[in-house]
Amino acid sequence: MNTDASARQSSVRYEADERPPLLLTIGLGLQIALLTVGGVVLTVAIVSRAGGASESFLTWGVFAAAAISGTTTVIQAIRVGRIGAGYVLMMGTSGSFIAVCIGALAQGGPALMATLIIISSLFQFLLSARLSLLRRILTPAVSGTVIMLISVTVMPIAFNMLNRVPEGMPSTSAAVTALATVLVTLGIALKAKSSLRLWAPVIGVAAGSIVGGYFGLYDAGRVAAASWLGLPEGSWPGVDISFSPAFWALLPAFMFVTLVGAVETIGDSVAIQRVSWRRPRAVDYRAVQGAVAADGLGNLLSGLMGTVPNTTYSSSIAVTELTGVASRMVGVVVGLAFVLVAFIPKFLAVVLAIPDPVAGGFLIVLLAMLFVIGMKLVLQDGIDYRKGLVVGVGFWIGVGFQNDAIFPALVSDFAGGLLRNGMTAGGLTAILMTIFLEITSPRRHRMESDFDLAALPKIRAFLEGFARRQGWDKGTADRLMAASEETLLALIPQDGEHSQPRRLLLVAHREGESAVLELVAATGEGNLQDRIELLGDERAVETPEELEISLRLLRHYASSVHHQQYHDTDIVTLQVDVRPPPPPPQ
């Protein structure tokens, strides 16, 4: 624990709520925008051309995608009400929607695609509001698996970009250009001082572009021909409210891809919190809800504007880990840069002129780091053989489908080729296995009461009955009661005032030789998990004596404490190790 904390302290130079120097903020924000705006444009181009849409739609779609991506990136960073994570989470066009959007364009044109995106975005808002109900399904193991599969899904694209050069160029030009990008980026990231490490991405790309320019790979003509300012020549495609058979046939696929995108966003919003603070913190699920809501807003705006849907870009996590700058002001700069790009064709041309081997080389570095972040997420709460099976089977199923190694003839025609995306196939597998584990898990015993100390006698009776049914003695029941009582004392506000009456749900079940208690109540102020970690830390904020006593007792009674904070809901999960009573003497 101390090793992890010291490592984090040395790697994070600016936390999420800190303000780096203005020049550093602008420079880092612009380089991130430079490296990701090409992906935003490329996704729209792929969907438009594969779906048979016109050049007019492509022009409009690129403009709308850049503007919406920038707007929602700013919202993610600053958090507007309950929308936004409050972290650097870049938003951009979603590769998960490529297959279904192509199908919608082919069958009904841009208007049908827009309608389907609008309807599916409403599902994402509902998911954000009720995220606590899915906490046992969208677990860190599921989210981590999806993040690892993002690397699997995108890495082939990066590998193909390494060899993509115009005809007539020397055969070694792509290899030398990509190698220069990777070596410079890794060399600075691994060995340079922390101040220079911040610029590793842009220096690596600049070095690769210079080498590529020597071979004639950098398309300077594109930059020269582009205008400085301009609006799209296309026009808004409108929406289709006829609800044709094509709409109903494609709607389930859009809904599922939206769910997969939400799982990716959940994983990204959990992972970005892990790399944004010097001292490890418990995950703030209110920020996760905000991230999903902002994702839904991006999809809604994309549908209304008639372009490809948004999602969070996991590369923002890798860049934050690489540079050590997690300040949300960087996210604001990235978002504003995206909006400016929408109106500055020449700036966009500078980005699009970067040789593919350069972009591919740097993308490989980011995806490698992202894969490791997914692994850390899987392991953060420990892993047993059940979680191991969920992660292992889900991951390799995703790899198999991504590489057309599993029943390709059947999969290619199913739901428009939906399962040919490894992230979708593997994520769905992990979700279904997790649901199966939940359905077949030991019976959960539950009780409800007022959220008040007057409920303690009722809680005691409930826990004594639960312990008796498990064959545990009175001493075990007393430990369960003590842990529940200290949790209740820690959750109740110290001033004793409540804005409205609250209810408590207590759920108990058995896992091996442990009891797992789940206390669900209205939202409190501080995270118990963080407070317990801070006990005995000289730098910790002063804690009221009576609360500190409760927390110390809770740490004594419970072998693990997990506190998930959602809007209007607190969920504290306690694991209490117990032993059955000894057999009676013979």
N, C-alpha and C positions, 0 to 999 in steps of 0.2 A: 504493500500500500504506500509506504513512504517513498519507495523507488519510483512508482508511477507518478506520485504527486510532484517529486522533484524534477522528473523528466518533463512533466507538463509545464512546470514553472519555467524551465529553461527554454522551452520551445514556443510558448505563447508570448509574444512581445506586446501585443495590444489586445486586451479582452473585448468582448462584444460591446460593453458600455463605455469604453475608453475612446478618446479622440487622438489619433496619430497626427503628426504634422501634416498640414494641408497639402504640401507638395507630394508627400508620400501617399496620402489618401487618393489624390487625383491620379498619380502615376500608376498605382496598383489597380485602381478601378478601371482605368482606361486599358491597361494591358489585359485584364480579365475580359473586358468587353471585346477587345480585339480578337481574343482567342476563341470566343464563343459565338460571336455574331454570325460567323460563317456557317455554323451548324444550324442556326435558326433559319437562314436563307436556304440552305441546302435541303432541309426537310420539306419546306414548302415547294421547292422546285421538283423534288422527287414525286411528291403527291400529285402536283399539278400535271406534270408531263405523263406520268403513268396512268392517271385517271382520264386523260384526254381533254383536259381543260385548255382554254385559250390562253394566249400570251397576255391578254388583258387581265385575266384572272390572276395569273402568276405575278404580274406587276403589283396588282392590288394586294394580293395575299402576302407578299414579302413586306410591303409597307405596313400593313395592319399587324403582321406578326411581330415586327421589330418594335412598333409603338406599344403594343399590348405587353410584350415581354418586358420592356423597360418600365412601364407603369406598375406592373405586378411585382417586379423585382424591388422597386422602391417601397411598395406596400409591405412586402415580406420583411424588409429591413426595419421600417419605422413602426409597424403594427398600428393599424387604424381600427380602434375599438377591439373587437375580437377577431379581426381579419389580419393575418400576418404573423410570422414567427418571432420577429424581433432579432433575426440573425441574418448573416450574409447567405442567402439562398437565391441563386440566380434562377430566373424563369426563362423558358424558351420553348420552342415548338417540340412536341412530344413524338419521339420515334415510335412509341407503342401504338400510336393511332395511324401509322402509315397505311397498314393493310386495310383497315376498316374505312378510312377516309378515301382511299383509292376506289374501294367498292362503291361508296356512296356517290362519288363523282361520276363513275362509269354508269351507274344505274339511274341517277336522278339529277346530276349536275351539282354545282356549288350550293344552290338553294336547299336541296335535300340534305347535303352534308351539314350546312349551317343549322338546320332544324334539329338534326340528331345530336349535334354538339350541345345545343342549348338545353335540350331535355336531359341529356346525361349529366350536364353540369349541376342540375338541381339535385340529383342523387348525391353528388359530392358534398353539397351544403348539408344535406341530411346526415351524411356520414360524419362530417365534422361535428355537428351538434350532438350526435349520439356516439361519439367515439369510445366513451367509457364502456358502452355495452359490448363492444367488440374487443376489449382488452385481452381476453383469453384467446382470441383467434389471431389478431394482428400483433403477434408477440415479437420481441427482439430477434428470436430465432427466424421467424418468417421474414421480417424486415431485412435482417442481415443477409439471408439467402437471396432475396431480390436484389440487394445492392451488389453482391458478388456476381450475380447473373447479368447485371448491367455491363460489367466488364466483359463477360463472355459474349454478350450480344453485340457490343460495339467494337470489341477488339478486332474482329475480322475486317470491319470497315477501315480501322486504322492500318492494318497490315496491307490492305489493298491500296491505300493512299500512298504507301511507301514506294510503290512501283509505278505510280500514275504520272507519266511525263509525256509531253507532246512527241509526236513521231519525228524521227530524225535526230533526236538528242542522243548524246553519247550514252552507252549502256551503263556506264558507271556513275552518271550524274545523279540519279535518284539515290543510290546507295550512299554516295559521299555526302549529299545534302542532308539526308535523314540522319546519318551517323554524326555529322557535325552538330545537328540540333540536339540529339540525345546526349552526346558526350559533354557539350557545354552546359546543358541544363543540369545533368547529374553532377558534373564536376563542381559547379557553383553550389548546388543544393547540399552536397555531401561535405565539402571541405571549406567553403568560404565563411567569412564572419557573418554573424546574423544580419547585419545591416545590408550586406551585399546579397545574402540569400533571398531577400525580399524581391530582388529583381531577376532571380533565376529564370522564371518563365519568359519574360520579354527579351532578356539577353540571349537565351537559347534560340528563340524564334528569329531574332534579328540576325544572329550568327548563321543560322540555317538559310535565311533569306539571302544574305550576302553571298554565301557559297552557291546557292541556287541561281542568283543573278549572274555569277561568273559563268555558269553553264547556259545561261539564257532561259532559265525556268521561271523567273519572276516576270509576270505579265505587266510590264510598265505601260504597254499600249492601252490596256483597259483603264488604267488610272488616268492617263492623258485624255482619253475620250469622254470620261464621265463628267457631268456637270457638277457645279458646286452645290447648288440648291435645287430642289425640285419636289413636286408632288406626283403621286402615281398617275399614270395615264389611264389605268383601269377604273372601274366603278364598283360600288357595292353590289354584290350578287343577289341580295334579298334572301328571303326565307320561303320555304315551301310548307304550307299548312294544309295541304290536301290529304296528308296522312295516307299515302298510297300503300299498296302491299309491300313495296320496296322499303318503306319506312319501318313497317312492323317486322320485316325480315331482318333488318340491320340493327334495330334498336337493342336486342339482347347483347349483340357483340359490342356495341358502343358502351353499354352499361358495364359489361365485364371489364373492358379495357380501362374504363374510368376507375373501376375498383382497383385494378392493377396499378394504375397511375397513382391512386391514393396510397396504396401500400408502399410504393416507391417514395412518395413524398413523406410518409411517416418515417420510413427508414432514414431518409436524408435529414429530416428535422431532428431526429434523435441523434444521428451521427454528428451533425454540425454542433450540437451542444457539447459533445464530448471533446471537440477540438477547439472550443471557443473560450475556455476558462483555464487559468493556471492551475487552480485546485479542482479536482474532480467533483462534480455536483450530481445530485439526483436529477433524473430527466424531468423537465417541466412539461407535463402533457398539455397544459394550457397553450404553450408555444406550439406543440404538435397540432392541436386543434386549429390554431390560427394559421399554421402553414397549409393545412388541408383546405381551410376556408379560402385562403388566398389562391390556392390552386384552382378551386372551384370558380372563384371570381374570374381568373384568367381564362378558364374554359368558357364561361358565360360570355365574356367580352369577345372571345374568339368566334363563338357562334354568332353573336350579334353583328360582328364585323365581317363574317364570312371567310375565316382563315383557319389554319390547322390549330388544334388545341394546344394549350400550354402544359408544362409540368416543371418541377424543380430540376435543375441540372446538378447532378451529383459531383461534377467536376469542381463546383464551388467548395466542397468539403476538402477535396484533395489540394486545391490551391491554398485554402486556409491552413491546412496542415503543413504544406510546403513552405509558406511564407511566414507563418506565425502571426499573421494579422487577421483578427476576427472582428474588428470594429465594424459595427453596422453602417457607419458612414461610407465604408467602401461599397457596400451594397447600394447605397443611394447614388454614388457616382456611377456605378455600373448601370443602374436603371436609367439615369439621365443620359448616359452615353448611348444606350440602345434607342432612346427616343430621338436623340439628335441624328443617329444613323438613319432613321426612317426618312429624314428630310435632307440628308447630305449624301447624294449618290457617290460623290468622289471619295468620301471617307469609306463608304461601303466597298468601293472598288479597290481601295488600298488593302482591305482585309481579304477580299476575294482573290486578289492577285498573289497572295502568299502561296508558294508552291505546295502541292499536295504532300510531297515527302516531308516537308517541314511540319505541316499540321499533323500528319500521321505520326511522326516521331515524338512530338510533344504529347499527343494524345495517348500514346503507349505509356509514357511516364505517369500521366495522371490516372489512367485506368489501373495501372499496377498498384498505385497507392490506394485507389478506391477499393480494390479487391481486399486489401489488408484491413481497411476500415470496416468493411462488411464482416470479416472474420472476427474483429474485435467486438462488434455489435452482437454477433452470435454468442460469444463467450462471456459477455458482460455479467450475466446472472448465473454463470455456471452452466454446465451441460452434462446431462445424463444420457443413457443409451437411447431413450425415447426422443429427446431433442436431437441427438446425433443422427437418428434415422430420418427424422423430418428434414434436417438440413442436408444430409448426404443424398437421400433419394431425390429430394426436390432439386438440388443443384445438378445432379447428373441427368435427371430427366430433362431439365432445361438445356443442358449441354447437348443431349441427344437430339432433341427437337430442333435446336438452333442449327445443328449441322446436318439436318435431314437424314439422321441415322435411325430413326424410329418410325416405321410405317409411313414413309414419305408419300406414297400414293394415296393413302387415306387422309393424312393430315393436310395435304395441300389443298383439298377441296372442303375441308371442314370449316365452317364459319368464315369463309373468305380467307383461309390460310392463317387464322388467328393464332393457332398453336405453333406455327413455324417460328414465332418469336420465342426465344429461349426464356426470357424474363417472364413472359406471360405463362408459358407452359410450366416452368419450374415454380413460379409463384403460386399458381393454381394448385399444383401438387402439394406444396407445403401447407397451403391453407386447408385443403381437404383432409390431409393427414392430421393437422391440428384439430380440426372439427371432430374427426373420429376419436381422437384422444379425449376430447371434452365429453363427447357422448358416452364413451365407455369408462370414464373415470369413476371412482367411488362416489357413492351418493353424498350430496352436500346437504347438510342440515342447516336450517336458517330460522331466524327469528327477527321480528321488527319491534321497535319501541321508540319512545321519545328520546331525542338526543339530549340526555340529562343524567346527572348523577343519581336521580331517583330511580333510574332503570337498573341500577346495579343488582338488586335482589333478583329481578327477572333474568338478568344475564347469568348470574350465578346458577340459578335453577336450570337454565338451558345448557350451560357448560357441564354441570354435574351429570345431567342426563346423557349428554354426548359422550363424556368420558366413560360412563357406566356401560353404554352400548358398545364401546370399543374394548371393554375389558380392562380399563385402566383404573388405578386406585384413586383414593381421595386426594393424595398428595399431588397427583397429576392434574386433577380438576382444580386444585388450589393454584397451581402454576398457571394454568390457562386463564383462570379468573384474574390473577394478579397482572398478567400481561395485558389483558383486555382493559382492566381498570386503569392502568398507567397510560395506555393509549388514549382512552377516553379523557383522562385528565389533561393530557398533552394537547388534545385537539380542541378542547373547550377554550374559547377566548378568555384571557386572563381578567378582562374587565367584567366578564359575566354577562355582557350584553349581546343580544342576537337581533339582527335586523328582522328576522321572521322565524316562526317555529320550524324546527328541523327534526328530521327522523333519522334513526339509526337502523341499518340493516347489518346483522351479524351472521356470517356464513362460516361454517366449520366443516372440515373434512379431514380425512386421514391420508397421509402419504408415508407408507412404510411405518417406521417407528417415530413418526413426527405428526404433530397436529398442525394444520394450517388454518389460521383464523383470518377472516377478511372482514374488516369493519368499513362500512360505506356510510358516509355522512356528508353534510354540506361543507363547503370550502372553508378552510382555515387560512391563516396568514403564512406561516412558515412551513418548510418541509421537514418532517421529523427525521427523515433519513439523513439530510444534511446536518441537522442539529446534533444528532447522535455522533456523526463523524467529527464534529467540531468540539465535542466534549474533551476537556483537557488541553485544547489548543490555546496558547497564550494570546494569539492574535484574534481569537473568536470574539464576536460581538457579545457584550454582556447579556446573560440570560437570567431571568428572574429565578430566585433560589428555589421556589416551589416547583417550577417547571424543570429545572435542572435535575432535581431529585427524581421526578417522574421519569425523565429520560434515562438517567443512570439505572434506575430500577428496570425500565423496559429493556435496556441493553443486557441486563443480567438475566431476565426471564426468557427473552426471545433469542434464538440463534441467528435469525435474520429479520430485518425490517425493511419493507419496501413501501414507499409512500408515493402514490400517483395522484397528482393534483390536476383536475379538470375544472372547467368553468362550472361552478355550482356543485361540484362533487369532489369529495376527498375519499380515496380508497387506500387504506393501510392494510398490508398483508403481513402477517406475523407467522413465522415458523417456530414452533416450540418443540424441542426434542424431548421425548418422553420414553419411558420404559414400562413394559407391562409389570404388574405386581409379581413378586416371586411366587413359585408354586407352594402350596401349603405343605408343611412337614409331613413326612410319611409316618 
